[in-house]
Amino acid sequence: MRSFGGRNRWGWTRAMPGRCVVVGSVNTDVVVSVPRFAVAGETIAARDARIVGGGKGANQAVGVARWGVPVALVAALGDDPFSEARRAELVADRVDVGAVRRVPGLGGLALIEIDVHGENRIVIAPGSNGALDAGWVREQFEVLRIGRGDVVCVQLEIPLEAVGAALQCGRGAGAWCLLNATPWTKEAEHLLANCDVLVVNRLEAYQVAGLASSDPLDRVAETLASRVSTVFVTLGVQGAICVAQGTRWRCAAPSVAVVDTTAAGDAFVAAVAAGLIEGLEWPSILQRAVWAGSLAVQRFGAQPSLPEKWEIERALAERPLLVERW
């Protein structure tokens, strides 16, 4: 097996402050727009169909790159034409693909339905993502030489052993370790021990906390904050909350026309990672992340919807969001 070329193709040096290393999935998204979701045994006609780049790892890496932050992706692609297309897109977005492994067979695939309200249903076939193992991750981290001021960003669409290795390497190097705990599974609970920042949506927050849906959100947030020093919970149209060092903040989302919610969470995570590297305060990170997610839902497709830094800065200048303690 071999890696794709491109190590440090953007001229990174160890003296350069703040880099992000994303360890995660790369998928080809087959996206169809439907008038409504079909019921079992029913066939309906889609209004539109597209093939775009996706996968939470790739999405978040591209999202960070669009903040102007140096970013490398540790991942596994197949040897099929879709995988070649995904690699080309990553390179075009200035993502370092030197740590992307190439394995025989198909890359990851995601089948995504989007209804007229912008809500989605997703089925994932992991493909080459399943070949990302702990050994490869550790080997790449030795080459990347991360350290203090860097951010390691992981999700749960790849084998948990690879996620665990990334967090251990990041913690050992003194980097920020950010876990986007989706899709959540109880088998991932041990990963929280090496996590500095946790990002989850409302459903995942309750799942990770182990609390009932009838419990108030503030109890859920405090339960999570007792295990991870900083927690972000995204709340869809209601915005998001952040709990850090005993202080809680809430930021309401702007009212926007929703087209596709697929990459909203990835845009949010990318903004958090970029904010950590830039050394921003938690309220500023929260405000930027909420706007990033709000811009993403206004466009179709995962990676095509991820906003550029200037778009978020312009949105904040034109429509500042209130961040308040709660």
C-alpha positions, 0 to 999 in steps of 0.5 A: 500500500502507498500514500498519495504524494504531496507531503508539505506541498504547501511549504509547511515548516515546524516554525509555522504556528498552528496547523490542523491535522484531520483524521477521518473519512473521505466519501463520494456523496451521491445526492438526490433531491426528493419531494419527500422521503419514500416509505418502505417498498415505495419508489419515487422520482428524484427532482435532481441528482449530483455526485460531490465530495463528502465524508466528515474527515474530508469535509472538515479538512476542506472547511479548515482550509477555507479559513486559510489555516494549513491542514493535513488529512490522514485518511484512506482512499480506494483505487477507483475513479471516484477516489481519484476525483476526491483526491484532486478536489482536496488538493485544489482546496489546499489540503495536504494529502501526503498522509492519505493512504491508497488501498485496493477497491472502492472508496467510501460512498454515501447515499444521501436523500434531501427533502424540500425542507433541507432535511436528509437521510444518509446511508454510508458504505465505508469502503476504503475508510475501513482500512485506516488503522492505528499503525498508519495514523501513528506513522503519519503523526511522526512525519507531521510532527505536530505540537503545541498550538496545533489541532488534531480533529477526529470523527467516528466514521473510521475505525475507532482504533485509528481515532484512538491513536490520533487522540493519543498522539495529539495529547502526547504532543500537546496539541488540542484534541477535538472530537466530533462524536458522530456517529456516536457509539457506546464503544467510543466512550473511552475516547473522551479521556484524550479529548479537549474539545467535544462537538456534538449535536443535540441528539448526540449530546444526550447519547454521550451523556447517557441521559433521557430526552426528558432531561433539560439541556443544561444538565446534559451540557454540564454532564458532558463538561464534567468529562471534557473541558470544553463542549459545543452542542449544535442545536440546528435552527436554535444555534449552539451552546458552549460550556468551557471552564465552568462558563456557559454561552449560547448563540442563536442562529440567524434566520436563513433559507435552508437548502441542505443541512448535510455539511452544517456540522462539519462547517461548525467543527471547521470553524472551531478548529480554526478558532483554536489555532487562531487563539480566539476566545470561546464566545468568538469561536462560538459566534463564528461557528454558528455563522459557518453552519448557517451559511453551509445550509444555504447551499447544496452538497457537502464540500460545495457548501462549506464557506470561505473565511471572507464569507463568514467575516462579511456575514458577521459584519452585516449581521452580528450574532449575540452570544450570551451567558446562560 
